[in-house]
Amino acid sequence: MALQECGLNLNKVSKELQPHGSLEFPCAGYSSFHTDRQEDVIPWHWHEEIEIVYIESGQMKVKIPSKSFLLKEGDCIVINSNILHYASAVKECKLHSLVFSSTLITGNEDFVFAKKYMQPLLTCNNFSYYFIKAGSNENVTDWFNCAFEALAQDCYGYEFIVRENLSHICLFLYGKFNPQTDTQNVPLNRDNLRIRKMLAYIHKNYADDVSLSEISSAADISERESLRCFKKTIHLSPIQYLLKYRIMQGAEMLLRNPADSISEIATLCGFDSPSNFAKIFKRFYNCTPREYRNLNIK
């Protein structure tokens, strides 16, 4: 099974829509090269599958709600199902990743693998991520690399090899977090759920005149609490995130709709004037919208 092309297709609530693997084999492998350019950023998103990211070379900053990591060559991070995450290269970075459904490990949801192990792990309050520093746990790294290479090379029986090695990793995580004893009564990832609601509102309404009050109301919290939640989880204010999202949408529109004028695109992505759009765009992309379009459309 060849590696899949790395690219995000997100719906209005930042959920990734791209299928990872197939119904018969719900696992996909990705090898991708990233720079620190704005267009190479992996934006905030989430998916129902578990993701394992391994840094082949360079460095990458990975964020989940309330946590930030600098991953260097040989480092690895496991991100649990339904957890928002974001990544950007530090100068340059090559990464390998596997994204897989728990059903690859469990088979039928009534089997013991699902009931006793995977479901408790996926819903464990303490397990949103697991960071593995290079050389600190060679078993996990070896299991990952074995699974990744089998998938990438499409070798004979790769399905068994991938499933076996990912099962080793999941059993290791189960032992590490011991989810059967997780008796906390704290709502699961409260900030994560709130951020999802507020991002959904921003992504749906970014072209309109959006206020902090409206963003906060989307998660049924106060403006002060929304500011705290954004700052703690993604290190931006809601309005700063809105502005960045508008610019990113504008950059996509410039390439996707070459017949549209800069003025039309400025309006479509929520700016009150083309000059303001151009000013903010240059702050993010170090060039004007027209220069960006000319550079990227062959």
Phi and psi in degrees as GROMACS dihedral restraints (atoms count N, CA, C in turn):
[ dihedral_restraints ]
;  ai    aj    ak    al  type     phi  dphi    fc
    3     4     5     6     1   -69.6    20    10
    4     5     6     7     1   158.2    20    10
    6     7     8     9     1   -66.5    20    10
    7     8     9    10     1   148.2    20    10
    9    10    11    12     1   -88.2    20    10
   10    11    12    13     1   157.2    20    10
   12    13    14    15     1   -72.4    20    10
   13    14    15    16     1   133.8    20    10
   15    16    17    18     1   -81.7    20    10
   16    17    18    19     1   118.6    20    10
   18    19    20    21     1  -171.5    20    10
   19    20    21    22     1   143.1    20    10
   21    22    23    24     1  -100.3    20    10
   22    23    24    25     1   137.7    20    10
   24    25    26    27     1  -128.3    20    10
   25    26    27    28     1   101.9    20    10
   27    28    29    30     1  -106.4    20    10
   28    29    30    31     1   145.9    20    10
   30    31    32    33     1   -90.3    20    10
   31    32    33    34     1  -169.8    20    10
   33    34    35    36     1   -65.5    20    10
   34    35    36    37     1   -17.7    20    10
   36    37    38    39     1  -110.0    20    10
   37    38    39    40     1    24.2    20    10
   39    40    41    42     1    68.9    20    10
   40    41    42    43     1    12.3    20    10
   42    43    44    45     1   -79.4    20    10
   43    44    45    46     1   133.5    20    10
   45    46    47    48     1   -75.4    20    10
   46    47    48    49     1   130.5    20    10
   48    49    50    51     1   -96.1    20    10
   49    50    51    52     1   -17.9    20    10
   51    52    53    54     1   -61.7    20    10
   52    53    54    55     1   127.4    20    10
   54    55    56    57     1   -70.3    20    10
   55    56    57    58     1   137.5    20    10
   57    58    59    60     1  -104.6    20    10
   58    59    60    61     1   102.6    20    10
   60    61    62    63     1    83.5    20    10
   61    62    63    64     1  -143.7    20    10
   63    64    65    66     1  -141.4    20    10
   64    65    66    67     1   174.2    20    10
   66    67    68    69     1   -61.9    20    10
   67    68    69    70     1   -36.2    20    10
   69    70    71    72     1   -74.3    20    10
   70    71    72    73     1   -31.6    20    10
   72    73    74    75     1  -143.6    20    10
   73    74    75    76     1    86.2    20    10
   75    76    77    78     1   -80.1    20    10
   76    77    78    79     1    67.2    20    10
   78    79    80    81     1  -152.5    20    10
   79    80    81    82     1   138.2    20    10
   81    82    83    84     1  -132.9    20    10
   82    83    84    85     1   146.5    20    10
   84    85    86    87     1  -114.0    20    10
   85    86    87    88     1   145.6    20    10
   87    88    89    90     1  -134.9    20    10
   88    89    90    91     1   138.8    20    10
   90    91    92    93     1  -126.8    20    10
   91    92    93    94     1   120.3    20    10
   93    94    95    96     1  -142.5    20    10
   94    95    96    97     1   150.8    20    10
   96    97    98    99     1  -112.2    20    10
   97    98    99   100     1   132.9    20    10
   99   100   101   102     1  -129.1    20    10
  100   101   102   103     1   148.1    20    10
  102   103   104   105     1  -116.1    20    10
  103   104   105   106     1  -180.0    20    10
  105   106   107   108     1   -87.0    20    10
  106   107   108   109     1    12.0    20    10
  108   109   110   111     1   -69.8    20    10
  109   110   111   112     1   150.6    20    10
  111   112   113   114     1   -58.1    20    10
  112   113   114   115     1   -36.9    20    10
  114   115   116   117     1   -72.4    20    10
  115   116   117   118     1   -12.2    20    10
  117   118   119   120     1   -94.3    20    10
  118   119   120   121     1    -3.8    20    10
  120   121   122   123     1   -65.1    20    10
  121   122   123   124     1   140.0    20    10
  123   124   125   126     1   -93.8    20    10
  124   125   126   127     1   107.1    20    10
  126   127   128   129     1   -70.8    20    10
  127   128   129   130     1   168.8    20    10
  129   130   131   132     1   -58.2    20    10
  130   131   132   133     1   128.3    20    10
  132   133   134   135     1  -160.7    20    10
  133   134   135   136     1   172.2    20    10
  135   136   137   138     1  -150.3    20    10
  136   137   138   139     1   161.3    20    10
  138   139   140   141     1  -153.0    20    10
  139   140   141   142     1   163.2    20    10
  141   142   143   144     1   -76.1    20    10
  142   143   144   145     1   -15.6    20    10
  144   145   146   147     1   -83.8    20    10
  145   146   147   148     1   157.8    20    10
  147   148   149   150     1   -78.6    20    10
  148   149   150   151     1   144.7    20    10
  150   151   152   153     1  -126.2    20    10
  151   152   153   154     1   137.3    20    10
  153   154   155   156     1  -120.1    20    10
  154   155   156   157     1   125.3    20    10
  156   157   158   159     1  -117.1    20    10
  157   158   159   160     1   131.1    20    10
  159   160   161   162     1  -123.4    20    10
  160   161   162   163     1   131.8    20    10
  162   163   164   165     1   -89.6    20    10
  163   164   165   166     1   110.7    20    10
  165   166   167   168     1   -75.8    20    10
  166   167   168   169     1   -40.1    20    10
  168   169   170   171     1  -159.3    20    10
  169   170   171   172     1   158.1    20    10
  171   172   173   174     1    78.8    20    10
  172   173   174   175     1  -158.6    20    10
  174   175   176   177     1  -138.1    20    10
  175   176   177   178     1   149.7    20    10
  177   178   179   180     1  -143.1    20    10
  178   179   180   181     1   137.5    20    10
  180   181   182   183     1   -93.5    20    10
  181   182   183   184     1   122.8    20    10
  183   184   185   186     1  -115.8    20    10
  184   185   186   187     1   135.0    20    10
  186   187   188   189     1  -125.1    20    10
  187   188   189   190     1   141.1    20    10
  189   190   191   192     1  -126.4    20    10
  190   191   192   193     1   168.6    20    10
  192   193   194   195     1   -51.8    20    10
  193   194   195   196     1   121.8    20    10
  195   196   197   198     1    78.2    20    10
  196   197   198   199     1    -0.6    20    10
  198   199   200   201     1  -135.7    20    10
  199   200   201   202     1   147.5    20    10
  201   202   203   204     1  -137.8    20    10
  202   203   204   205     1   138.2    20    10
  204   205   206   207     1  -131.1    20    10
  205   206   207   208     1   143.0    20    10
  207   208   209   210     1  -105.2    20    10
  208   209   210   211     1   107.6    20    10
  210   211   212   213     1   -93.5    20    10
  211   212   213   214     1   128.9    20    10
  213   214   215   216     1  -110.9    20    10
  214   215   216   217     1   175.5    20    10
  216   217   218   219     1   -52.6    20    10
  217   218   219   220     1   127.1    20    10
  219   220   221   222     1    91.4    20    10
  220   221   222   223     1   -10.9    20    10
  222   223   224   225     1   -77.3    20    10
  223   224   225   226     1   158.2    20    10
  225   226   227   228     1  -144.5    20    10
  226   227   228   229     1   145.0    20    10
  228   229   230   231     1  -137.3    20    10
  229   230   231   232     1   137.5    20    10
  231   232   233   234     1  -105.7    20    10
  232   233   234   235     1   127.4    20    10
  234   235   236   237     1  -114.0    20    10
  235   236   237   238     1   125.9    20    10
  237   238   239   240     1   -70.2    20    10
  238   239   240   241     1   164.8    20    10
  240   241   242   243     1   -55.1    20    10
  241   242   243   244     1   140.1    20    10
  243   244   245   246     1    66.7    20    10
  244   245   246   247     1    17.9    20    10
  246   247   248   249     1   -99.4    20    10
  247   248   249   250     1   125.4    20    10
  249   250   251   252     1   -60.7    20    10
  250   251   252   253     1   140.3    20    10
  252   253   254   255     1  -152.7    20    10
  253   254   255   256     1   161.2    20    10
  255   256   257   258     1  -147.2    20    10
  256   257   258   259     1   149.9    20    10
  258   259   260   261     1  -150.1    20    10
  259   260   261   262     1   146.0    20    10
  261   262   263   264     1  -147.9    20    10
  262   263   264   265     1   140.0    20    10
  264   265   266   267     1   -72.2    20    10
  265   266   267   268     1   149.7    20    10
  267   268   269   270     1   -99.2    20    10
  268   269   270   271     1   100.7    20    10
  270   271   272   273     1    68.8    20    10
  271   272   273   274     1   -81.9    20    10
  273   274   275   276     1  -141.5    20    10
  274   275   276   277     1   151.7    20    10
  276   277   278   279     1  -158.4    20    10
  277   278   279   280     1   136.7    20    10
  279   280   281   282     1  -113.5    20    10
  280   281   282   283     1   128.7    20    10
  282   283   284   285     1  -126.3    20    10
  283   284   285   286     1   154.3    20    10
  285   286   287   288     1  -116.6    20    10
  286   287   288   289     1   140.3    20    10
  288   289   290   291     1  -145.1    20    10
  289   290   291   292     1   151.9    20    10
  291   292   293   294     1  -123.9    20    10
  292   293   294   295     1   130.9    20    10
  294   295   296   297     1  -122.2    20    10
  295   296   297   298     1   120.2    20    10
  297   298   299   300     1  -143.4    20    10
  298   299   300   301     1   148.9    20    10
  300   301   302   303     1   -81.3    20    10
  301   302   303   304     1   147.7    20    10
  303   304   305   306     1   -63.1    20    10
  304   305   306   307     1   -21.7    20    10
  306   307   308   309     1   -66.6    20    10
  307   308   309   310     1   -21.3    20    10
  309   310   311   312     1   -60.9    20    10
  310   311   312   313     1   -35.9    20    10
  312   313   314   315     1   -85.7    20    10
  313   314   315   316     1   -39.8    20    10
  315   316   317   318     1   -91.8    20    10
  316   317   318   319     1   -28.1    20    10
  318   319   320   321     1    70.5    20    10
  319   320   321   322     1  -128.9    20    10
  321   322   323   324     1   -65.2    20    10
  322   323   324   325     1   139.1    20    10
  324   325   326   327     1   -66.1    20    10
  325   326   327   328     1   -13.5    20    10
  327   328   329   330     1   -89.0    20    10
  328   329   330   331     1    -7.3    20    10
  330   331   332   333     1   -72.6    20    10
  331   332   333   334     1   158.4    20    10
  333   334   335   336     1   -61.1    20    10
  334   335   336   337     1   -31.5    20    10
  336   337   338   339     1   -61.2    20    10
  337   338   339   340     1   -36.0    20    10
  339   340   341   342     1   -78.3    20    10
  340   341   342   343     1   -51.1    20    10
  342   343   344   345     1   -69.8    20    10
  343   344   345   346     1   -42.6    20    10
  345   346   347   348     1   -86.3    20    10
  346   347   348   349     1   -31.7    20    10
  348   349   350   351     1  -116.2    20    10
  349   350   351   352     1   -63.1    20    10
  351   352   353   354     1   -71.7    20    10
  352   353   354   355     1   -43.1    20    10
  354   355   356   357     1   -63.4    20    10
  355   356   357   358     1   -45.1    20    10
  357   358   359   360     1   -60.2    20    10
  358   359   360   361     1   -36.6    20    10
  360   361   362   363     1   -68.3    20    10
  361   362   363   364     1   -44.8    20    10
  363   364   365   366     1   -64.0    20    10
  364   365   366   367     1   -30.9    20    10
  366   367   368   369     1  -102.0    20    10
  367   368   369   370     1     9.8    20    10
  369   370   371   372     1   -69.4    20    10
  370   371   372   373     1   126.2    20    10
  372   373   374   375     1   -60.4    20    10
  373   374   375   376     1   -32.3    20    10
  375   376   377   378     1   -82.1    20    10
  376   377   378   379     1   -15.1    20    10
  378   379   380   381     1  -106.2    20    10
  379   380   381   382     1    92.0    20    10
  381   382   383   384     1  -106.1    20    10
  382   383   384   385     1   -25.9    20    10
  384   385   386   387     1  -156.6    20    10
  385   386   387   388     1   165.0    20    10
  387   388   389   390     1  -144.1    20    10
  388   389   390   391     1   119.4    20    10
  390   391   392   393     1   -99.0    20    10
  391   392   393   394     1   131.4    20    10
  393   394   395   396     1  -122.4    20    10
  394   395   396   397     1   111.0    20    10
  396   397   398   399     1   -75.1    20    10
  397   398   399   400     1   145.1    20    10
  399   400   401   402     1   -51.0    20    10
  400   401   402   403     1   126.0    20    10
  402   403   404   405     1    84.8    20    10
  403   404   405   406     1    -6.9    20    10
  405   406   407   408     1   -86.1    20    10
  406   407   408   409     1   -26.9    20    10
  408   409   410   411     1  -147.8    20    10
  409   410   411   412     1    83.1    20    10
  411   412   413   414     1   -66.3    20    10
  412   413   414   415     1   -24.9    20    10
  414   415   416   417     1   -60.2    20    10
  415   416   417   418     1   -49.8    20    10
  417   418   419   420     1   -62.0    20    10
  418   419   420   421     1   -44.2    20    10
  420   421   422   423     1   -62.4    20    10
  421   422   423   424     1   -43.5    20    10
  423   424   425   426     1   -64.0    20    10
  424   425   426   427     1   -43.0    20    10
  426   427   428   429     1   -60.0    20    10
  427   428   429   430     1   -45.1    20    10
  429   430   431   432     1   -61.7    20    10
  430   431   432   433     1   -50.4    20    10
  432   433   434   435     1   -63.0    20    10
  433   434   435   436     1   -36.1    20    10
  435   436   437   438     1   -63.8    20    10
  436   437   438   439     1   -45.5    20    10
  438   439   440   441     1   -64.8    20    10
  439   440   441   442     1   -45.0    20    10
  441   442   443   444     1   -63.4    20    10
  442   443   444   445     1   -46.4    20    10
  444   445   446   447     1   -65.5    20    10
  445   446   447   448     1   -38.1    20    10
  447   448   449   450     1   -61.6    20    10
  448   449   450   451     1   -42.1    20    10
  450   451   452   453     1   -69.0    20    10
  451   452   453   454     1   -45.0    20    10
  453   454   455   456     1   -64.6    20    10
  454   455   456   457     1   -37.4    20    10
  456   457   458   459     1   -88.9    20    10
  457   458   459   460     1    -6.0    20    10
  459   460   461   462     1    53.6    20    10
  460   461   462   463     1    43.0    20    10
  462   463   464   465     1   -75.4    20    10
  463   464   465   466     1   165.0    20    10
  465   466   467   468     1   -58.1    20    10
  466   467   468   469     1   128.0    20    10
  468   469   470   471     1    70.1    20    10
  469   470   471   472     1    24.5    20    10
  471   472   473   474     1   -57.6    20    10
  472   473   474   475     1   -30.0    20    10
  474   475   476   477     1   -60.0    20    10
  475   476   477   478     1   -42.1    20    10
  477   478   479   480     1   -66.8    20    10
  478   479   480   481     1   -41.8    20    10
  480   481   482   483     1   -64.6    20    10
  481   482   483   484     1   -45.0    20    10
  483   484   485   486     1   -63.5    20    10
  484   485   486   487     1   -48.4    20    10
  486   487   488   489     1   -62.5    20    10
  487   488   489   490     1   -41.9    20    10
  489   490   491   492     1   -61.8    20    10
  490   491   492   493     1   -47.2    20    10
  492   493   494   495     1   -72.3    20    10
  493   494   495   496     1   -36.0    20    10
  495   496   497   498     1   -69.5    20    10
  496   497   498   499     1   -31.3    20    10
  498   499   500   501     1   -64.0    20    10
  499   500   501   502     1   -40.1    20    10
  501   502   503   504     1   -58.9    20    10
  502   503   504   505     1   -43.7    20    10
  504   505   506   507     1   -65.4    20    10
  505   506   507   508     1   -43.4    20    10
  507   508   509   510     1   -65.7    20    10
  508   509   510   511     1   -39.7    20    10
  510   511   512   513     1   -66.2    20    10
  511   512   513   514     1   -38.3    20    10
  513   514   515   516     1   -59.5    20    10
  514   515   516   517     1   -45.9    20    10
  516   517   518   519     1   -64.7    20    10
  517   518   519   520     1   -39.2    20    10
  519   520   521   522     1   -59.1    20    10
  520   521   522   523     1   -45.3    20    10
  522   523   524   525     1   -65.6    20    10
  523   524   525   526     1   -33.1    20    10
  525   526   527   528     1   -71.0    20    10
  526   527   528   529     1   -42.0    20    10
  528   529   530   531     1   -98.0    20    10
  529   530   531   532     1   -15.3    20    10
  531   532   533   534     1    43.6    20    10
  532   533   534   535     1    59.2    20    10
  534   535   536   537     1   -64.2    20    10
  535   536   537   538     1   -19.1    20    10
  537   538   539   540     1   -66.4    20    10
  538   539   540   541     1   -20.9    20    10
  540   541   542   543     1  -100.8    20    10
  541   542   543   544     1     9.9    20    10
  543   544   545   546     1   -78.8    20    10
  544   545   546   547     1    96.3    20    10
  546   547   548   549     1  -108.4    20    10
  547   548   549   550     1    13.8    20    10
  549   550   551   552     1   -60.5    20    10
  550   551   552   553     1   142.4    20    10
  552   553   554   555     1  -100.3    20    10
  553   554   555   556     1    16.8    20    10
  555   556   557   558     1   -79.1    20    10
  556   557   558   559     1   134.5    20    10
  558   559   560   561     1   -55.6    20    10
  559   560   561   562     1   138.2    20    10
  561   562   563   564     1   -61.8    20    10
  562   563   564   565     1   117.7    20    10
  564   565   566   567     1    48.3    20    10
  565   566   567   568     1    57.0    20    10
  567   568   569   570     1   -56.2    20    10
  568   569   570   571     1   -46.7    20    10
  570   571   572   573     1   -65.4    20    10
  571   572   573   574     1   -35.9    20    10
  573   574   575   576     1   -60.6    20    10
  574   575   576   577     1   -43.6    20    10
  576   577   578   579     1   -68.9    20    10
  577   578   579   580     1   -39.9    20    10
  579   580   581   582     1   -64.1    20    10
  580   581   582   583     1   -44.4    20    10
  582   583   584   585     1   -61.7    20    10
  583   584   585   586     1   -40.9    20    10
  585   586   587   588     1   -56.8    20    10
  586   587   588   589     1   -44.3    20    10
  588   589   590   591     1   -64.7    20    10
  589   590   591   592     1   -42.4    20    10
  591   592   593   594     1   -71.3    20    10
  592   593   594   595     1   -38.0    20    10
  594   595   596   597     1   -64.4    20    10
  595   596   597   598     1   -39.2    20    10
  597   598   599   600     1   -59.0    20    10
  598   599   600   601     1   -42.2    20    10
  600   601   602   603     1   -64.8    20    10
  601   602   603   604     1   -44.3    20    10
  603   604   605   606     1   -62.8    20    10
  604   605   606   607     1   -45.6    20    10
  606   607   608   609     1   -66.1    20    10
  607   608   609   610     1   -29.0    20    10
  609   610   611   612     1   -82.1    20    10
  610   611   612   613     1   -31.8    20    10
  612   613   614   615     1  -118.5    20    10
  613   614   615   616     1    14.3    20    10
  615   616   617   618     1   -59.0    20    10
  616   617   618   619     1   -25.7    20    10
  618   619   620   621     1   -77.1    20    10
  619   620   621   622     1   -12.6    20    10
  621   622   623   624     1   -93.8    20    10
  622   623   624   625     1   178.0    20    10
  624   625   626   627     1   -83.2    20    10
  625   626   627   628     1    87.5    20    10
  627   628   629   630     1   -90.3    20    10
  628   629   630   631     1   133.9    20    10
  630   631   632   633     1  -108.8    20    10
  631   632   633   634     1   162.5    20    10
  633   634   635   636     1   -61.1    20    10
  634   635   636   637     1   -38.0    20    10
  636   637   638   639     1   -60.7    20    10
  637   638   639   640     1   -42.2    20    10
  639   640   641   642     1   -68.3    20    10
  640   641   642   643     1   -39.4    20    10
  642   643   644   645     1   -63.0    20    10
  643   644   645   646     1   -44.5    20    10
  645   646   647   648     1   -63.4    20    10
  646   647   648   649     1   -41.1    20    10
  648   649   650   651     1   -63.3    20    10
  649   650   651   652     1   -27.8    20    10
  651   652   653   654     1   -61.3    20    10
  652   653   654   655     1   -27.3    20    10
  654   655   656   657     1  -108.6    20    10
  655   656   657   658     1     8.7    20    10
  657   658   659   660     1    56.9    20    10
  658   659   660   661     1    43.5    20    10
  660   661   662   663     1  -132.2    20    10
  661   662   663   664     1   168.1    20    10
  663   664   665   666     1   -75.9    20    10
  664   665   666   667     1   164.8    20    10
  666   667   668   669     1   -61.5    20    10
  667   668   669   670     1   -40.4    20    10
  669   670   671   672     1   -62.6    20    10
  670   671   672   673     1   -41.4    20    10
  672   673   674   675     1   -69.1    20    10
  673   674   675   676     1   -35.4    20    10
  675   676   677   678     1   -66.6    20    10
  676   677   678   679     1   -38.3    20    10
  678   679   680   681     1   -62.2    20    10
  679   680   681   682     1   -44.0    20    10
  681   682   683   684     1   -62.1    20    10
  682   683   684   685     1   -44.8    20    10
  684   685   686   687     1   -63.7    20    10
  685   686   687   688     1   -45.8    20    10
  687   688   689   690     1   -63.7    20    10
  688   689   690   691     1   -46.9    20    10
  690   691   692   693     1   -61.9    20    10
  691   692   693   694     1   -40.1    20    10
  693   694   695   696     1   -72.0    20    10
  694   695   696   697     1   -38.7    20    10
  696   697   698   699     1   -90.9    20    10
  697   698   699   700     1   -48.5    20    10
  699   700   701   702     1  -121.0    20    10
  700   701   702   703     1     7.8    20    10
  702   703   704   705     1    61.0    20    10
  703   704   705   706     1    29.8    20    10
  705   706   707   708     1  -138.0    20    10
  706   707   708   709     1   157.4    20    10
  708   709   710   711     1   -79.0    20    10
  709   710   711   712     1   161.9    20    10
  711   712   713   714     1   -56.5    20    10
  712   713   714   715     1   -40.1    20    10
  714   715   716   717     1   -72.0    20    10
  715   716   717   718     1   -36.1    20    10
  717   718   719   720     1   -63.8    20    10
  718   719   720   721     1   -41.1    20    10
  720   721   722   723     1   -64.5    20    10
  721   722   723   724     1   -42.9    20    10
  723   724   725   726     1   -56.9    20    10
  724   725   726   727     1   -45.6    20    10
  726   727   728   729     1   -62.8    20    10
  727   728   729   730     1   -45.0    20    10
  729   730   731   732     1   -63.7    20    10
  730   731   732   733     1   -40.1    20    10
  732   733   734   735     1   -65.7    20    10
  733   734   735   736     1   -41.3    20    10
  735   736   737   738     1   -59.3    20    10
  736   737   738   739     1   -44.0    20    10
  738   739   740   741     1   -65.2    20    10
  739   740   741   742     1   -41.5    20    10
  741   742   743   744     1   -64.0    20    10
  742   743   744   745     1   -39.1    20    10
  744   745   746   747     1   -65.8    20    10
  745   746   747   748     1   -39.8    20    10
  747   748   749   750     1   -61.2    20    10
  748   749   750   751     1   -40.5    20    10
  750   751   752   753     1   -63.0    20    10
  751   752   753   754     1   -40.3    20    10
  753   754   755   756     1   -65.0    20    10
  754   755   756   757     1   -42.5    20    10
  756   757   758   759     1   -63.7    20    10
  757   758   759   760     1   -36.3    20    10
  759   760   761   762     1   -58.2    20    10
  760   761   762   763     1   -37.6    20    10
  762   763   764   765     1   -88.6    20    10
  763   764   765   766     1   -35.6    20    10
  765   766   767   768     1   -75.9    20    10
  766   767   768   769     1   -32.0    20    10
  768   769   770   771     1  -123.1    20    10
  769   770   771   772     1    70.5    20    10
  771   772   773   774     1   -63.2    20    10
  772   773   774   775     1   -20.0    20    10
  774   775   776   777     1   -79.9    20    10
  775   776   777   778     1   -17.3    20    10
  777   778   779   780     1   -77.7    20    10
  778   779   780   781     1   141.8    20    10
  780   781   782   783     1   -75.3    20    10
  781   782   783   784     1   163.0    20    10
  783   784   785   786     1   -60.5    20    10
  784   785   786   787     1   -38.0    20    10
  786   787   788   789     1   -63.5    20    10
  787   788   789   790     1   -42.9    20    10
  789   790   791   792     1   -64.1    20    10
  790   791   792   793     1   -42.4    20    10
  792   793   794   795     1   -67.7    20    10
  793   794   795   796     1   -38.2    20    10
  795   796   797   798     1   -56.3    20    10
  796   797   798   799     1   -43.9    20    10
  798   799   800   801     1   -68.4    20    10
  799   800   801   802     1   -42.8    20    10
  801   802   803   804     1   -63.3    20    10
  802   803   804   805     1   -28.9    20    10
  804   805   806   807     1  -103.8    20    10
  805   806   807   808     1    17.2    20    10
  807   808   809   810     1    97.5    20    10
  808   809   810   811     1    11.2    20    10
  810   811   812   813     1   -95.3    20    10
  811   812   813   814     1   145.4    20    10
  813   814   815   816     1   -81.5    20    10
  814   815   816   817     1   -12.6    20    10
  816   817   818   819     1  -156.4    20    10
  817   818   819   820     1   149.5    20    10
  819   820   821   822     1   -61.0    20    10
  820   821   822   823     1   -34.6    20    10
  822   823   824   825     1   -67.0    20    10
  823   824   825   826     1   -38.7    20    10
  825   826   827   828     1   -67.6    20    10
  826   827   828   829     1   -41.3    20    10
  828   829   830   831     1   -59.3    20    10
  829   830   831   832     1   -47.2    20    10
  831   832   833   834     1   -63.9    20    10
  832   833   834   835     1   -39.2    20    10
  834   835   836   837     1   -63.8    20    10
  835   836   837   838     1   -48.0    20    10
  837   838   839   840     1   -70.7    20    10
  838   839   840   841     1   -37.1    20    10
  840   841   842   843     1   -59.9    20    10
  841   842   843   844     1   -44.4    20    10
  843   844   845   846     1   -64.7    20    10
  844   845   846   847     1   -30.9    20    10
  846   847   848   849     1   -64.2    20    10
  847   848   849   850     1   -35.5    20    10
  849   850   851   852     1   -87.3    20    10
  850   851   852   853     1   -40.3    20    10
  852   853   854   855     1  -110.0    20    10
  853   854   855   856     1    -0.3    20    10
  855   856   857   858     1    59.3    20    10
  856   857   858   859     1    27.7    20    10
  858   859   860   861     1  -160.8    20    10
  859   860   861   862     1   166.0    20    10
  861   862   863   864     1   -78.9    20    10
  862   863   864   865     1   162.4    20    10
  864   865   866   867     1   -56.5    20    10
  865   866   867   868     1   -39.9    20    10
  867   868   869   870     1   -65.1    20    10
  868   869   870   871     1   -43.7    20    10
  870   871   872   873     1   -63.1    20    10
  871   872   873   874     1   -40.0    20    10
  873   874   875   876     1   -62.2    20    10
  874   875   876   877     1   -44.1    20    10
  876   877   878   879     1   -63.8    20    10
  877   878   879   880     1   -46.0    20    10
  879   880   881   882     1   -64.5    20    10
  880   881   882   883     1   -34.9    20    10
  882   883   884   885     1   -72.9    20    10
  883   884   885   886     1   -30.4    20    10
  885   886   887   888     1  -106.4    20    10
  886   887   888   889     1    -9.1    20    10
  888   889   890   891     1  -105.7    20    10
  889   890   891   892     1   115.7    20    10
